Amino acid sequence: MKNLIKITLSIWLSISFFSCQKEEETKEEIIRPVRYKQVFYSGGEAFQTFAGVSKAGTESDLSFRVSGVLTSIRVVEGDVVKKGQLIATIDDSDAKIAFQQVVAQTQSARVQLETAKANLDRTKKLYEANNVSLSEYEQAKNAFSSSKASFETSQQTEDLKRRELGYYKLYVPMNGIIAEKIASKNENIKAGNAVVKFASGNDLEIKVGIPEKYISKISNGDKVSVSFTSVKGKKFTGRVTKMSYVSDVSSTFPVTVLLDTKSNLVRPGMSANVTFQVQKKSTEPFMIVPVEAVNEDVQGEKFVFVVKKNDDKTGTVHMTKIKIGELRNNGFIVLSGLKEGDSVVTSGVTKITDGLKVKFLPKYQQK
């Protein structure tokens, strides 16, 4: 009987030992990894970035001054062209016939003028010799004047038709590039309708749409920073050269930015990001907290988790209520609740609670 009691007691003690050990293992402290960032006051500068599209500094639509069927177009998009280069023609057969008719009329008028001049000279001599009357002499002078006027009119018409023949050929006005080919061969072209879009000059502009909220904070001559999505790791500078006083169909105000420097990496039609300084330096500094650090409780109040360091690898988080202001590019303006140098959790926020011990991810640990 005593042996049975000893065995039972031994089993109970073993179960109790393992239960306590398991309970201790269960209560083992969980340390969550987090990323944090320190917050500091800024000097009061604010910047906003807006998307835009680059275009040549000088862009124009090239068109014919007369209507007709397009018989040839000798360029495509991207072609580099030189001043005076022929790029398109339209059918000029009717114009040539009209010109030939005017040339024939001019020849006839010249013959009539020469005849009238000879008759006037002959009549003048006869009149001076008293062989013809004054009225005949006056008639000869009138006939000469009429023939001369007809000849001069015909000459002017011929010159006009000759110039019009040139309207059936389209030439490049200066060195540049064909930005877009609009018309096609055998198409019936109306006078003034664009055949190609032509870009000239090395200057490059960026067209940007600025929202109503910021347009009053931008002025002609303002310096800007420009980056292109297709040109990685390179920044350009520019300045505002034109501002519209009315909004366009997208309800933004068109602003033109001219790049300060030329680059072979940048071409018309590229997407760009233009950064404007929309708030000048002020005497009132402000503090920015990252957007991802800000949370909201059930009462709608905003809070962040502030990290108090225990050592270089761990810390304890404390839920801290804050008041926020305007949203900027890099976060919210903090109106109250934080002090300069506070470290706020920016990653792992959803898995921590007030008073929890955390460990710092070395990759993101602030120096």
Backbone hydrogen bonds, N-H to C=O, Kabsch-Sander energy under -0.5 kcal/mol:
donor,donor_aa,acceptor,acceptor_aa,energy
5,I,1,M,-1.9
6,K,2,K,-2.4
7,I,3,N,-2.4
8,T,4,L,-2.4
9,L,5,I,-2.8
10,S,6,K,-2.3
11,I,7,I,-2.3
12,W,8,T,-2.3
13,L,9,L,-2.3
14,S,10,S,-2.1
15,I,11,I,-2.4
16,S,12,W,-2.5
17,F,13,L,-2.3
18,F,14,S,-2.5
19,S,15,I,-2.3
20,C,16,S,-2.3
21,Q,17,F,-2.5
22,K,18,F,-2.5
23,E,19,S,-2.3
24,E,20,C,-2.7
25,E,21,Q,-2.1
26,T,22,K,-2.5
27,K,23,E,-2.0
28,E,25,E,-1.3
31,I,29,E,-0.6
32,R,30,I,-0.6
32,R,357,K,-1.1
34,V,359,K,-2.3
35,R,347,S,-1.5
37,K,344,V,-2.2
39,V,342,D,-2.2
42,S,286,F,-3.7
46,A,279,Q,-1.5
48,Q,276,F,-2.5
50,F,274,V,-2.6
52,G,272,A,-2.7
53,V,207,K,-1.6
54,S,270,M,-2.6
55,K,205,E,-2.8
57,G,203,D,-3.0
58,T,200,S,-1.2
60,S,198,F,-2.6
62,L,60,S,-0.6
62,L,196,V,-2.6
64,F,193,N,-0.6
65,R,167,Y,-0.5
68,G,189,I,-2.4
70,L,187,E,-3.0
71,T,69,V,-0.5
71,T,89,T,-1.8
72,S,89,T,-1.6
74,R,87,I,-3.0
78,G,178,I,-3.6
79,D,76,V,-1.9
81,V,79,D,-0.6
81,V,176,G,-2.1
84,G,172,V,-3.2
85,Q,82,K,-2.1
87,I,170,L,-2.9
88,A,170,L,-1.2
89,T,72,S,-2.2
90,I,168,Y,-2.2
91,D,69,V,-2.5
96,K,92,D,-2.3
97,I,93,S,-1.9
98,A,94,D,-2.4
99,F,95,A,-2.2
100,Q,96,K,-2.4
101,Q,97,I,-2.1
102,V,98,A,-1.8
103,V,99,F,-2.4
104,A,100,Q,-2.1
105,Q,101,Q,-2.1
106,T,102,V,-2.3
107,Q,103,V,-2.1
108,S,104,A,-2.3
109,A,105,Q,-2.6
110,R,106,T,-2.2
111,V,107,Q,-2.0
112,Q,108,S,-2.5
113,L,109,A,-2.1
114,E,110,R,-2.5
115,T,111,V,-2.5
116,A,112,Q,-2.5
117,K,113,L,-2.5
118,A,114,E,-2.2
119,N,115,T,-2.4
120,L,116,A,-2.3
121,D,117,K,-2.3
122,R,118,A,-2.3
123,T,119,N,-2.7
124,K,120,L,-2.4
125,K,121,D,-1.7
126,L,122,R,-2.0
127,Y,123,T,-2.7
128,E,124,K,-2.2
129,A,125,K,-1.2
130,N,127,Y,-1.6
131,N,126,L,-3.5
132,V,126,L,-0.7
137,Y,133,S,-1.6
138,E,134,L,-2.6
139,Q,135,S,-2.2
140,A,136,E,-1.9
141,K,137,Y,-2.0
142,N,138,E,-2.4
143,A,139,Q,-2.3
144,F,140,A,-1.9
145,S,141,K,-2.4
146,S,142,N,-2.5
147,S,143,A,-2.3
148,K,144,F,-2.5
149,A,145,S,-2.3
150,S,146,S,-2.3
151,F,147,S,-2.3
152,E,148,K,-2.4
153,T,149,A,-2.4
154,S,150,S,-2.3
155,Q,151,F,-2.3
156,Q,152,E,-2.3
157,T,153,T,-2.2
158,E,154,S,-2.2
159,D,155,Q,-2.5
160,L,156,Q,-2.2
161,K,157,T,-2.6
162,R,158,E,-2.3
163,R,159,D,-2.2
164,E,160,L,-2.5
165,L,161,K,-1.5
166,G,162,R,-0.7
166,G,163,R,-1.1
167,Y,163,R,-0.6
167,Y,164,E,-1.0
168,Y,165,L,-1.0
169,K,166,G,-1.5
170,L,88,A,-3.1
171,Y,169,K,-0.6
172,V,85,Q,-1.8
176,G,81,V,-2.3
177,I,199,A,-3.0
178,I,79,D,-2.5
179,A,177,I,-0.9
179,A,197,K,-2.0
180,E,197,K,-1.6
182,I,180,E,-0.6
182,I,195,V,-2.3
183,A,195,V,-2.1
186,N,70,L,-3.7
187,E,184,S,-1.6
189,I,68,G,-3.4
189,I,187,E,-0.8
192,G,64,F,-2.5
193,N,190,K,-2.2
195,V,62,L,-3.2
196,V,62,L,-1.2
197,K,180,E,-3.1
198,F,60,S,-3.5
198,F,196,V,-0.6
199,A,177,I,-2.8
200,S,58,T,-2.9
201,G,175,N,-0.6
205,E,55,K,-3.2
206,I,257,V,-2.8
207,K,53,V,-2.6
208,V,206,I,-0.6
208,V,255,V,-2.7
209,G,51,A,-0.8
210,I,208,V,-0.6
210,I,253,F,-2.3
214,Y,211,P,-1.4
215,I,211,P,-1.4
216,S,212,E,-0.6
217,K,214,Y,-1.9
218,I,215,I,-1.3
221,G,240,V,-2.9
222,D,219,S,-1.9
224,V,238,G,-2.3
225,S,275,T,-1.7
226,V,236,F,-3.4
227,S,273,N,-2.2
228,F,231,V,-0.5
228,F,234,K,-0.5
229,T,271,S,-1.2
231,V,228,F,-1.3
232,K,230,S,-0.6
234,K,231,V,-0.9
236,F,226,V,-3.0
238,G,224,V,-1.8
239,R,258,L,-1.8
240,V,222,D,-2.0
241,T,256,T,-2.7
242,K,256,T,-1.4
244,S,254,P,-2.3
248,D,252,T,-2.6
251,S,248,D,-2.0
253,F,210,I,-2.9
255,V,208,V,-2.8
256,T,242,K,-2.5
257,V,206,I,-2.4
258,L,239,R,-2.7
259,L,204,L,-2.4
259,L,257,V,-0.5
260,D,237,T,-2.6
261,T,237,T,-0.5
266,V,263,S,-1.0
269,G,54,S,-2.9
270,M,267,R,-1.4
272,A,52,G,-2.8
273,N,227,S,-3.0
274,V,50,F,-3.1
275,T,225,S,-3.1
275,T,273,N,-0.5
276,F,48,Q,-3.2
276,F,274,V,-0.6
278,V,46,A,-1.1
278,V,276,F,-0.9
279,Q,46,A,-1.4
282,S,43,G,-0.7
286,F,42,S,-1.0
287,M,334,V,-0.6
288,I,40,F,-0.8
289,V,332,F,-2.6
293,A,290,P,-1.3
294,V,290,P,-0.5
294,V,291,V,-1.3
295,N,303,F,-2.8
297,D,301,E,-2.5
300,G,297,D,-2.0
302,K,322,I,-0.5
303,F,295,N,-2.1
304,V,320,T,-2.6
306,V,304,V,-0.6
306,V,318,H,-2.8
307,V,343,S,-3.1
308,K,306,V,-0.5
308,K,316,T,-3.0
309,K,307,V,-0.6
310,N,314,T,-2.2
311,D,314,T,-1.9
315,G,358,V,-2.3
316,T,308,K,-2.7
317,V,356,L,-2.4
318,H,306,V,-2.2
320,T,304,V,-3.4
322,I,302,K,-2.1
323,K,336,S,-2.2
325,G,333,I,-3.3
328,R,326,E,-0.5
328,R,331,G,-3.4
329,N,47,F,-0.5
331,G,328,R,-1.0
332,F,289,V,-2.3
333,I,326,E,-2.0
334,V,287,M,-3.0
335,L,323,K,-3.0
335,L,333,I,-0.6
336,S,323,K,-1.3
341,G,39,V,-3.4
342,D,339,K,-2.0
344,V,37,K,-2.7
344,V,342,D,-0.6
345,V,305,F,-2.5
346,T,35,R,-3.1
347,S,35,R,-1.5
351,K,348,G,-1.2
352,I,349,V,-1.3
355,G,317,V,-2.6
356,L,353,T,-1.9
358,V,315,G,-3.1
359,K,32,R,-2.7
360,F,313,K,-2.7
361,L,34,V,-1.9
364,Y,361,L,-1.4
365,Q,361,L,-0.9
365,Q,362,P,-0.6
